[in-house]
Amino acid sequence: MSYVIETNHLCKSYDLGSEKVEILKDINLTVEKGSFYSIMGPSGSGKSTLLYLIGGLDKPTTGTIKINGKELSTMKDQAESEMRRRDIGFVFQFYNLIPNLNVEENIMLPILLDGKKMKDYKEDLEEILRIVGLTERRRHTPRELSGGQQQRVAIARALINKPDIIFADEPIGNLDSKTGKEIMELLQVINQTQGKTIVQVTHSREAADYGTHLIMVKDGCICEEQSTKIRGEGYEKAI
């Protein structure tokens, strides 16, 4: 079986004065290539910290993390930064778009940051705009878009470098239920038709059911892991 993410005895703690605060305790997790994992848990359970650790945005106190077989702790800073740009895409609750850039420019930003030529990704851009349903909005700035459209831009930006893994932190947490359903259907389509591995943190069991696996986190520990009943209505419905 092929794993794209592996953690071994992963722990994260902070020193608060003389007190040690444990956020994550001995997390052992494997994520299969092409799967869609949802991480759930109450506020303060450590679920977002887990996402940031396996996404390379934070470092563990102890333990190891492997992405595509590469251990993050042994990578130099530049190599780790390149890995995050090329192998991983991120989608956040509040979109993190650049206000004065239009849709197309926001999507292509990772290409520019990676020192690549935009012209080499012209066809990829057209296909991604089609998938996320924003071809007619390509010249609009974020302030001219709805929340759902902004999240579609963020998803497109996460896809442009053709990463193996998409990490999503509460991707529908700032959206109404109808728009949230549309975004979850889109993520499911990307998982099923492009084979992208998706790991999301969510507070919604309904959102979690669009995936293939559910991880429950409580008090910094994985307390349950199970397959989920896949929700959704298919590719044509989603796009």
N, C-alpha and C positions, 0 to 999 in steps of 0.2 A: 504494500500500500504506500502511496506517495503522500508525504506530509510537506506542506509548504510552511507551516509554523509549528515549532516545538518549543515548549518551555520545560525546564527541569529544576524542580525545587526553587521556584521563583518566589522571592520575598521582597517586600518594600516597606521601609519604616522611616520615620522621621524622629529626630530628637527635639522634644518640646521642653526646654529647660533641662531638668534632670530626669524627665520622663521620656521613655521610648514609646512612640505610638506606632503600632503595627497596622499597616494598611492592607497588605497582602501577605498570606502565610502559606508557604510551601505549595505553590501552584504548579501542577503538572498537567499540561494541556497539549494535545496534538490536533491540528486542523488539517483535514484532508484537502488535497488539490481539487478545485472545482466545486467545493461545498459552500454553503451559506449558513454561517454560524450567527446566532443571536445570543448576546450576553445580557442577562437580566439580573436584577437584584434591587433591594431597597436603597434609598439614598444613604450614602456613606458606606456602602458595602464593599467598595473597591473596584467596581466594574469599569468605570472610566479610567482609573489608574492602570488596570490590566490592559485596556486597549492602547493607552499611550505607551506602555512598556513594550508591548509586542509590535507596535508601530514604529519604535525607535525614537519616539518623542521624549522619552524619559528613560532613566537608567535604574535598574534594580539595585537593591542593597546587596542581595546575594542571589545566586542562581544564574541560569543561562537561558538565552533565547536564540533560537536558530530560525532564520528566514531563508527558505530555499536551500537549506543545508549549511548556510553561512552563520557562524556564531557572531552575534553583534558585539560582544565584549572584546573580541580579538581584532575587530576592524578599526582602522585608523579613522579619524574624524572625517576626512575627505571621502574615503571609501564609503563610510556610513551615510554621508549626505547624498552621494551619488546613488546609493541603493534606495534611499527614500524617494528620490526624484524619479528613478527609472523602474523600480520593482513594485512600488507601492503608490496607491492613490488615496487621498483623504477627502472625506465629506463631513462637514461639521453642521451642527444645529443652526448656526447663524450665518452660514454660507461662506463667510470670509472672502467676499468679492472685493475687487478694487473699484471704488465708486466712480472714478473718472475714466475707467476703461469700459468699452462696450463689450457685448457678449463674446464676440469673436476674439477680442484681445484678452479678455479674462481667461478664456479657454486655452489660448495659446501661450499663456504666461510660463507654464512649466517648460515648454520648448525653448523659450528664450533664456530662461534661467539655466538650462542645461547646455547652453551654447550651441544649440542646433539651429538649422535654417528652417524658417516657417514654410518656405516654398516646398520643402520636402514632405510636408504634412498636409498639403492642400486637400488631397483626396480623403485623408483620414478625418480632417475637419468637417468636410461635407457630409460624410457618413455619420459622424457623431452628432452633428446638428440635426440630421434626419431622425436618428434614434431618439434623441431627447425632445424632439418636436419644436425646435427653435430656429429653423431655417429662416423663417420670415422675421425673426427678432434679432438677427445677428448684429445689427447696427445700434441696438438699443443699449442704454446704460442701465445698471442695476436699479436706479431710482424709477425707471420707466417699466419695471417688471413687477409682477406679483411675487409673493413669497415662494409659491410653487415653481414659478419660472426661474427665480434666482437659484433655487435648489437644483433645478435641472442644469443650469450653467455650472454649478459646483460639481455635479456628477460628470458632466462633459469634460471639465477641466481635469478631474481625476482620471479620466480614461485616455486623454490625448497622448500620453507617453507609453500607452499599451502596457500597463503594469499587470503583474500576475495577481495582485491582491488589492482589494478595495477595503479600507477601514472607514466605517461610518459611525459617528458619535451622535446619537439621538437625531437621526436624519429627518424625522418628521415631528420632532418635539416642538417646533415653532409654527406648525401648520394646522389648519382645520382638518377635520376627519376625512372629508371628501378628497382634498388635495393630498393628504397623507396617504390615502389608499392608492392614489395615482402614482405617487413617488415610490411606494413599496412595490407596486406592480412593475414599474420601470426597473428597479434594482433586481427584481426577480428575473425579468427578461434578460438583463445583462449577465446574470449568473448562468441562466439556462442556455442562452444562445451563443455567448462568447466564452463560456467556461471560466469566467473570472471567479476567483475565490473571494467571498465577501464575509467580513466580520463586522457586525454592528452591535452597538450598545443601545438598548431601548428599554423604556419603562412599560411598553405596551405588549401584552401577550398577543394581541391581534397582529401587530407588526412582526413579532417574532415568528408567527406561523407562516410567513412568506418564505422562511428559510428552511433548511434541512436539519439543523441541529440546534438545540437549546442548551445553554450553559447557565445554571443558576448560581449566583455568588451571594454569600451571606457572611458577614463578619470577616471578610478578607479571605474566605475559603470557597472553593467550589463544592457546593453541597448537593448538586444534582446535575446530571448530563443525560440528555435524551434526544431521540429523533423527534421531529415535529411533523404534524399533519400539514402538508403544503397547501397554502391558500393561494388564490389567484385564478385568473381566467385566461391566461395564455398570452402569447406574443402580440397578436393583432389587437387585442383589447388594451394592452399596456401602452402601445405607441400610436 
